[in-house]
């Protein structure tokens, strides 16, 4: 009998991420079990928001609490919490770990496969764009400047708008409308919170292809978890 493989999904917010699993579970092979871990599982919303004091140049991150509320945090606050969950997942038998965040992070310690979406997402977008401009959707206005810095640093020409996937469909659709009429190769959503349904709404609003990180990375991991 084939041994079941364990994929650990580590969110920088709280688990379970019911807003994510509905899109990724159908893409996983039948022999893969998904286990969820949240960096903020032992923190309250009030604790997280009270600690939100970004220093100049510090990366701002956005995720979802268990009750659906949006939480903002700094890289420095969440890094040790994410590292602890990676270690926990490995101790509990994970064959691979997926970080449910497209942010840029220092190298995490890990023993098994660890997929951090940002580096793969940037590589795929850069190659597919082939020098053309790409439309990028980020959750928060204060992430726009860092998006230009991160993506530009990888040689990718972008134009950026913002709308949080955690604050409803209408804002995402309205933000996407700003891309209409622009000469863009395609669009990319720069957050694991954007859903398959949002991708389709963006495509209908703009007429452009859309890269969705959550489905991109899960398809790659499915190739490895055989």
C-alpha positions, 0 to 999 in steps of 0.5 A, spaced: 500 500 500 502 506 497 504 511 503 501 517 504 505 523 503 504 529 508 504 536 505 504 542 511 502 548 509 504 554 513 501 560 513 503 567 516 496 568 519 492 563 523 490 556 521 486 553 518 486 557 512 479 555 509 479 560 504 485 557 501 484 549 501 478 549 497 482 551 491 488 547 492 485 540 495 482 539 488 489 539 485 493 535 490 494 527 488 489 523 492 495 520 496 497 527 499 495 529 506 494 536 507 496 539 514 495 546 516 500 550 521 499 558 523 504 562 525 499 566 529 495 560 532 497 562 539 496 570 538 490 574 538 488 579 533 489 584 538 496 582 540 498 582 532 495 589 531 499 592 537 505 589 535 505 592 528 510 598 528 514 597 521 521 600 521 523 604 515 524 599 509 521 593 513 517 589 509 509 589 511 505 583 510 498 581 510 494 575 512 488 572 515 486 570 522 482 564 523 475 568 524 476 572 517 479 578 519 485 581 516 491 582 520 498 586 518 504 584 521 512 586 520 517 581 517 521 581 524 515 580 528 513 573 524 519 570 522 521 566 528 513 564 529 514 561 522 520 558 523 517 555 529 512 552 525 516 549 520 520 545 525 513 543 528 511 540 521 517 537 520 517 533 527 510 531 525 512 528 519 511 533 513 514 530 507 514 537 504 512 544 507 509 550 503 509 557 505 503 560 504 506 567 503 509 570 497 513 575 501 521 575 501 524 572 507 531 570 509 533 563 509 529 558 513 532 552 517 529 546 514 530 539 513 525 537 508 523 540 501 521 547 503 517 551 497 517 559 498 513 562 493 516 568 491 522 566 488 519 561 484 513 566 482 518 571 480 522 566 476 516 564 472 513 571 471 520 574 469 521 568 463 514 569 461 514 576 460 520 576 456 521 584 457 514 586 457 510 590 463 506 586 467 500 588 472 501 586 479 496 586 484 498 587 492 493 587 498 495 594 501 497 601 499 503 600 503 506 594 499 506 598 493 513 601 494 516 594 496 513 591 490 517 595 485 523 594 489 522 587 490 520 585 483 524 591 479 530 587 483 529 581 479 529 585 472 521 585 472 517 591 469 511 592 473 505 597 474 502 596 481 495 597 484 492 594 490 486 591 493 486 586 499 483 579 498 481 579 505 476 585 504 471 583 499 470 581 492 468 588 489 475 592 491 479 586 487 474 587 481 475 595 482 482 595 482 483 590 476 479 595 472 485 600 472 489 595 468 484 595 462 487 599 456 494 598 458 499 594 454 501 588 459 503 581 457 499 579 463 497 580 470 499 577 477 496 577 484 502 578 489 499 574 495 496 567 497 490 570 499 487 571 492 482 566 490 481 562 483 474 566 483 478 572 484 482 570 478 476 569 474 473 576 476 480 579 474 480 576 467 473 578 465 474 585 468 481 586 464 481 580 458 488 579 460 491 572 463 492 572 470 497 568 474 495 565 481 500 563 486 496 558 490 495 554 484 501 555 481 505 552 487 501 547 488 501 544 481 509 544 482 509 541 489 504 535 486 510 533 481 514 532 487 510 528 492 509 522 488 
